[in-house]
């Protein structure tokens, strides 16, 4: 492939294009009318407008992507994440057009795109499963009986779902039928598929995912784990690699299970096998994402492997450039997703213009973004502005660098989740590694963020007062910041 089309937008489009450029591959951007002046459009060698702002009229239309390939002579398509990245019908469309999809086969997408068929595939390799039903529920009274056998609380999940849609926690048998009907209705509305199943609810889970990658020659390896337990509304906001709770033995065991899951569907390309880890450190298969993950940079930082370049090589028919024995963990990496959202207002999107936009720099800091100062955040797409990633020799240094990087990151004109990210980095539960997917509901409140901001303002005022004291009143005593009771109470000791 000498030219590829990136069927996406924003930071992931830019990230893919940069690796392609390093490989001497020309790139084609596609864009909606709302993205006419976007950075990925300017960066690409060629660009094609594929429709109006709404993604349903542009980025989600496979026919327009194929037409853009034919118009520009692109030989391959990289779908990034989101949009058409896990759409088996689009994958077939690409193949039928004589093009190469930089991703897995349509068959692998179909198997792993449905949680029930994914469970069935994984069971062939005896991968641990959360106790529950293995098929879609058709008889609600029988399902209720099975729920009683499993033991409450139980979780109702949409077979075709994700992002928390079609998911219901049921605390007692009397609520089962009502919650089942609500889950089916929500799944039907969100995915056009009302199939649901039930599992035992793991009350204090860690969300651990394993990066896998396989070629068409039968080689599949894992690139260790990512801990994605800090979430809001079942969506990740902070990710790190490696996990602070996995022993080398457990890491190896989970890695083998992830490779087996990929092998169960003859997987090629980069993918992620997701697990939940309970309070006893027992792990259970959750699902497989058949694409490049948002949080892939933390894996790249600890392994030194460019996952996009590997994806492209595999799509060309080449073998993996490394074996399982070749890779090892180097240090620790953390990613904070920077959203145009207001954490003090239930993380609601806050759309506007980036009046000031200055990214952090320095050792161990990486920013994957798709915006620059003066640009507007479109209302039509996901409100993520950037991914801020730090790497250190260990977890402590990665956290310290993240705090420093957040302090250096300047964004005005909109509310962002940067303050929330710093709150997480400084919270004792996160610092100690003793947290789970309920971190936000357990520890975060808008008031906590306001108090943290006020604390910072107080410290800045004290420092400013000390700086100006000799000029205004040399005899005045210096103010000791460290003696402030509030400062002592809220600072984090390592």
C-alpha positions in Angstrom: 0.0 0.0 0.0 1.4 3.3 -1.1 -1.7 5.4 -0.2 -4.3 4.8 2.5 -7.5 6.6 3.4 -8.2 7.3 7.1 -12.0 6.9 7.6 -12.1 9.0 10.7 -11.5 12.5 12.1 -9.8 14.4 14.9 -6.9 13.1 16.9 -7.0 9.5 15.8 -6.9 10.5 12.1 -3.8 12.6 12.8 -2.2 9.9 14.8 -2.7 7.3 12.0 -1.5 9.8 9.4 1.7 10.5 11.2 2.7 6.9 11.4 1.8 6.4 7.7 4.0 9.4 6.8 7.0 7.9 8.6 6.4 4.7 6.6 6.5 6.7 3.3 2.7 6.2 2.7 0.5 8.9 1.3 -2.7 9.6 3.2 -6.2 10.7 2.3 -8.5 12.5 4.7 -12.3 12.5 4.6 -14.2 15.2 6.2 -17.7 16.5 6.8 -18.7 20.1 6.1 -18.2 20.9 9.8 -14.6 19.7 9.6 -13.5 21.6 6.5 -10.7 23.4 8.4 -9.8 20.5 10.8 -6.2 19.7 11.4 -6.4 16.2 10.0 -7.7 17.7 6.7 -4.7 20.0 6.5 -2.2 17.3 7.4 -3.3 14.7 4.8 -1.8 14.6 1.3 -5.4 14.7 -0.1 -8.8 15.4 1.3 -12.3 14.6 0.2 -15.5 16.1 1.6 -18.1 13.3 2.1 -21.2 15.2 3.3 -22.9 17.4 5.9 -21.9 17.7 9.5 -24.0 14.9 10.9 -22.0 11.7 11.1 -25.1 9.8 9.8 -24.7 11.7 6.5 -20.9 11.6 6.3 -18.5 9.5 8.4 -21.0 6.6 8.8 -21.7 6.2 5.1 -19.5 3.4 3.8 -20.4 4.1 0.1 -18.9 7.6 0.4 -15.7 6.2 1.9 -15.4 3.7 -0.9 -16.1 6.4 -3.5 -13.3 8.6 -1.9 -10.9 5.7 -2.2 -11.7 5.3 -5.9 -11.4 9.0 -6.5 -8.0 9.3 -4.9 -6.5 5.9 -5.7 -6.2 4.9 -2.0 -5.5 1.2 -1.7 -6.3 0.7 1.9 -8.7 2.0 4.6 -7.8 2.6 8.3 -11.1 3.1 10.2 -9.5 4.3 13.5 -12.0 3.9 16.4 -15.7 4.6 16.5 -17.7 5.3 13.4 -17.3 2.3 11.0 -14.3 0.7 12.8 -16.3 -2.4 14.1 -18.8 -2.6 11.3 -18.6 -6.0 9.6 -20.8 -4.9 6.7 -18.4 -2.0 5.9 -15.4 -4.4 6.2 -17.0 -6.6 3.6 -17.8 -3.6 1.4 -14.1 -2.6 1.5 -13.0 -6.1 0.5 -15.6 -6.3 -2.3 -14.3 -3.1 -3.7 -10.8 -4.6 -4.0 -9.4 -2.5 -1.1 -7.6 -3.5 2.0 -9.1 -2.9 5.5 -6.5 -2.2 8.0 -8.2 -4.2 10.7 -9.6 -7.7 11.4 -11.8 -9.8 9.1 -15.6 -9.2 8.9 -16.1 -12.7 10.4 -14.0 -11.8 13.5 -15.9 -8.5 13.9 -19.2 -10.4 13.8 -18.2 -13.0 16.3 -16.7 -10.5 18.8 -19.3 -7.8 18.0 -22.0 -9.7 19.8 -21.3 -10.4 23.5 -23.0 -13.8 23.4 -21.2 -15.1 20.3 -18.0 -13.7 21.8 -18.6 -15.6 25.0 -19.3 -18.8 23.0 -16.0 -18.4 21.1 -14.0 -17.7 24.3 -15.6 -20.7 26.1 -13.9 -23.0 23.6 -10.6 -22.1 25.2 -12.0 -22.4 28.8 -11.5 -18.7 29.4 -13.1 -17.8 32.8 -16.7 -16.3 32.5 -18.9 -14.5 35.0 -21.7 -16.9 36.0 -24.8 -16.1 33.9 -26.7 -17.1 30.8 -24.9 -18.2 27.6 -27.8 -17.3 25.3 -30.2 -14.5 24.7 -33.1 -14.4 27.1 -36.4 -15.5 25.4 -38.3 -16.7 28.4 -38.4 -14.0 31.2 -39.8 -16.3 34.0 -37.0 -18.9 33.3 -34.5 -16.1 33.3 -35.8 -14.9 36.6 -35.4 -18.4 38.0 -31.8 -18.4 36.7 -31.1 -15.1 38.3 -32.2 -16.4 41.7 -29.8 -19.4 41.2 -26.9 -17.0 40.4 -27.8 -14.8 43.3 -28.6 -11.1 43.4 -27.5 -8.5 42.5 -27.3 -9.5 38.9 -26.6 -7.5 35.7 -28.7 -7.4 32.6 -26.6 -6.6 29.5 -27.4 -6.0 25.9 -25.8 -8.6 23.6 -25.1 -6.0 20.9 -24.4 -3.2 23.4 -21.7 -1.0 24.8 -21.2 2.2 26.7 -23.6 1.2 29.4 -26.7 1.2 27.1 -29.1 -1.6 27.7 -27.4 -2.4 31.0 -29.4 -2.7 34.3 -28.4 -3.7 37.8 -31.1 -5.7 39.6 -30.8 -5.8 43.4 -33.8 -8.2 44.1 -36.1 -10.7 42.4 -39.1 -8.4 42.7 -37.4 -5.8 40.4 -36.3 -8.3 37.7 -39.2 -8.2 35.2 -39.4 -4.4 35.2 -35.7 -3.9 34.7 -35.6 -6.7 32.1 -38.3 -4.8 30.0 -36.4 -1.5 30.4 -33.1 -3.1 29.3 -34.7 -4.8 26.2 -36.4 -1.5 25.2 -33.2 0.5 25.6 -31.1 -2.1 23.7 -33.7 -2.1 20.9 -33.6 1.7 20.7 -29.8 2.0 20.8 -28.7 -1.0 18.7 -31.7 -2.2 16.8 -31.3 -5.5 18.7 -33.2 -6.2 21.9 -31.2 -9.4 22.8 -30.1 -9.3 26.4 -28.5 -11.8 28.8 -27.7 -11.8 32.6 -24.6 -12.2 34.6 -23.7 -12.1 38.3 -22.9 -8.5 39.3 -19.4 -8.1 40.4 -19.7 -5.4 43.0 -16.1 -4.0 43.2 -14.6 -4.7 39.8 -11.4 -3.5 38.2 -11.6 -3.1 34.4 -8.5 -4.7 33.0 -7.9 -5.0 29.2 -5.2 -6.8 27.3 -3.8 -5.5 24.0 -3.4 -8.3 21.5 -2.1 -8.2 17.9 -2.0 -11.0 15.3 -0.9 -11.5 11.8 -2.1 -13.7 8.9 0.6 -16.2 9.5 -0.8 -17.5 12.8 1.2 -15.4 15.1 -0.7 -13.7 18.0 0.9 -12.0 21.0 -0.2 -9.8 23.8 1.3 -6.5 24.8 0.4 -6.6 28.5 -2.5 -4.9 30.2 -4.2 -1.5 30.7 -6.2 -0.6 33.8 -9.2 1.4 32.8 -11.1 1.4 36.0 -11.7 5.2 36.4 -14.9 5.7 34.4 -17.9 8.0 34.3 -21.2 6.7 32.9 -19.4 3.4 32.0 -17.0 5.2 29.8 -13.2 5.4 30.5 -11.6 8.7 31.5 -8.3 7.6 32.9 -6.2 4.6 31.8 -2.8 3.3 32.8 -0.3 0.6 31.9 0.6 -1.6 33.6 -2.0 -2.2 36.3 -0.9 -1.6 39.8 -2.6 -4.8 41.1 -1.5 -7.5 38.7 1.3 -9.9 39.7 3.6 -11.2 37.0 1.9 -14.6 37.3 -1.6 -13.1 36.9 -0.4 -10.9 34.1 0.9 -14.0 32.2 -2.3 -15.9 32.9 -4.6 -13.1 31.6 -2.3 -12.5 28.6 -2.6 -16.2 27.6 -6.4 -16.0 27.9 -6.4 -12.9 25.8 -4.3 -14.6 23.1 -6.7 -17.6 23.2 -9.7 -15.3 22.8 -8.1 -13.7 19.7 -7.2 -17.2 18.4 -10.8 -18.3 18.8 -11.9 -16.0 16.0 -8.7 -16.2 13.9 -8.0 -12.6 14.7 -5.6 -10.4 12.7 -4.6 -6.9 13.4 -4.7 -5.0 16.7 -7.5 -5.7 19.2 -8.3 -5.6 22.9 -9.7 -8.3 25.1 -11.5 -6.9 28.1 -11.8 -8.5 31.5 -13.2 -7.7 34.9 -11.1 -8.4 38.0 -12.9 -9.0 41.3 -11.8 -8.2 44.8 -10.2 -11.7 45.0 -8.2 -11.0 41.9 -10.2 -13.6 39.9 -10.7 -12.4 36.3 -13.6 -13.0 33.9 -13.9 -12.4 30.1 -16.0 -9.4 29.3 -15.7 -8.7 25.5 -13.3 -8.1 22.7 -13.0 -4.8 20.9 -12.0 -5.4 17.3 -10.2 -2.1 16.6 -7.5 0.2 17.9 -8.5 1.5 21.3 -8.6 5.2 22.4 -6.1 4.3 25.1 -3.6 2.5 22.9 -0.8 5.2 23.6 -0.1 3.9 27.1 0.7 0.5 25.6 2.9 2.1 23.1 4.7 4.1 25.8 5.6 1.0 27.9 6.5 -1.2 25.0 8.0 1.1 22.4 5.9 -0.5 19.7 4.0 1.7 17.2 0.7 -0.2 17.0 -0.5 1.7 13.8 2.6 0.7 11.9 2.1 -2.9 13.0 -1.5 -2.7 11.8 -0.4 -1.5 8.4 2.3 -4.1 8.1 -0.1 -6.9 9.0 -2.6 -5.6 6.4 0.2 -5.8 3.8 0.5 -9.5 4.6 3.7 -9.2 6.6 4.6 -11.1 9.8 4.7 -9.4 13.2 8.0 -7.7 13.6 8.5 -9.2 17.2 7.6 -12.2 19.2 6.2 -12.5 22.7 9.6 -13.0 24.2 10.9 -9.8 22.5 8.7 -7.4 24.4 8.8 -6.3 28.0 7.3 -3.6 30.2 9.4 -0.4 30.4 8.2 2.0 33.1 4.6 3.2 33.6 2.2 5.3 31.5 -1.0 7.1 32.3 -3.6 8.6 29.9 -6.1 11.3 30.9 -8.8 12.0 28.3 -9.4 15.7 28.0 -13.1 16.3 27.2 -15.0 19.5 26.5 -17.2 18.7 29.5 -18.0 20.3 32.8 -17.3 17.9 35.6 -19.0 20.2 38.1 -22.2 19.8 36.0 -22.5 16.0 35.7 -19.9 16.0 32.9 -22.2 17.6 30.5 -20.6 18.7 27.2 -19.5 22.3 27.0 -19.2 23.4 23.4 -17.5 26.6 22.4 -14.3 28.2 21.0 -10.8 27.4 22.2 -9.8 30.9 23.1 -6.5 29.7 24.6 -5.0 26.4 23.8 -1.5 25.6 24.9 -0.3 22.0 25.4 2.3 20.8 27.9 5.7 19.7 26.9 8.8 18.2 28.5 10.2 14.8 29.4 7.7 11.9 29.3 4.8 13.9 28.0 2.7 13.1 24.8 -0.4 14.9 23.6 -2.6 13.4 20.9 -5.1 16.0 19.8 -6.9 17.4 16.8 -7.4 21.0 17.7 -5.5 24.3 17.9 -6.1 27.7 19.4 -9.1 29.5 17.9 -10.9 26.4 16.7 -14.5 25.5 17.7 -15.5 22.3 19.3 -18.2 20.9 17.0 -21.5 19.9 18.6 -21.9 17.0 16.2 -19.2 14.6 17.5 -17.7 13.2 20.7 -16.5 16.1 22.9 -13.0 14.7 23.4 -10.4 17.4 22.7 -7.2 15.4 23.4 -5.5 12.5 25.1 -2.8 13.6 27.6 -0.2 10.8 28.2 2.7 10.7 30.5 5.4 8.1 31.0 7.8 7.6 33.9 10.3 5.1 35.2 7.6 4.0 37.6 4.0 4.8 38.5 4.9 7.5 41.0 6.9 9.4 38.3 4.1 9.0 35.8 1.6 10.5 38.2 3.9 13.3 39.1 4.4 14.1 35.4 0.7 14.0 34.8 0.1 16.5 37.5 2.8 18.8 36.1 1.4 18.3 32.6 -2.1 19.2 33.6 -0.9 22.3 35.3 0.9 23.3 32.1 -2.1 22.6 29.9 -3.9 25.9 29.3 -7.4 25.8 27.8 -9.9 28.7 28.0 -13.2 29.4 26.4 -14.8 26.1 27.5 -14.9 23.9 30.5 -12.8 20.7 30.4 -12.1 17.6 32.4 -8.5 18.6 33.1 -9.3 19.6 36.7 -11.0 16.3 37.2 -7.9 14.5 35.9 -5.7 16.3 38.4 -8.3 15.4 41.2 -7.9 11.8 40.3 -4.1 11.9 40.2 -4.0 13.4 43.7 -6.7 11.3 45.3 -5.3 8.8 47.9 -7.3 5.9 46.5 -5.8 6.4 43.0 -2.3 7.0 44.4 -2.4 3.9 46.5 -3.9 1.8 43.6 -6.8 0.8 45.8 -9.8 1.7 43.6 -12.3 0.2 41.2 -14.8 1.2 38.5 -16.9 3.0 41.2 -14.2 5.6 41.8 -16.3 8.5 40.5 -19.4 7.6 42.4 -17.4 6.8 45.6 -15.1 9.8 45.7 -16.0 12.5 43.2 -18.4 15.4 43.8 -18.6 18.8 42.1 -18.0 20.3 45.5 -14.7 18.3 45.9 -13.5 19.8 42.6 -14.6 23.3 43.6 -12.7 22.9 46.9 -9.6 21.7 45.1 -9.7 24.8 42.8 -10.2 27.1 45.7 -7.3 25.5 47.5 -5.0 26.1 44.5 -6.2 29.7 44.3 -5.4 30.2 48.0 -1.9 28.7 47.6 -1.3 30.9 44.5 -2.4 34.0 46.5 -0.1 33.2 49.4 2.9 32.7 47.0 2.1 36.0 45.3 1.8 37.8 48.7 5.2 36.5 49.7 6.7 37.5 46.4 5.4 41.1 46.7 6.1 41.4 50.5 9.6 42.8 50.3 8.6 45.5 48.0 5.4 46.6 49.8 6.3 45.9 53.5 9.7 44.4 54.1 8.9 44.1 57.8 5.9 41.9 57.3 6.3 38.3 58.2 6.3 35.7 55.4 3.3 33.5 55.1 4.1 29.8 55.5 2.1 27.9 52.9 2.9 24.6 54.4 1.5 25.5 57.8 -2.0 26.1 56.4 -4.3 23.6 57.9 -6.2 23.2 54.7 -3.0 22.7 52.7 -1.8 20.0 55.1 -5.2 18.3 55.0 -5.5 18.1 51.3 -2.0 17.5 50.0 -1.0 14.0 49.0 2.1 12.5 50.6 4.0 9.8 48.7 
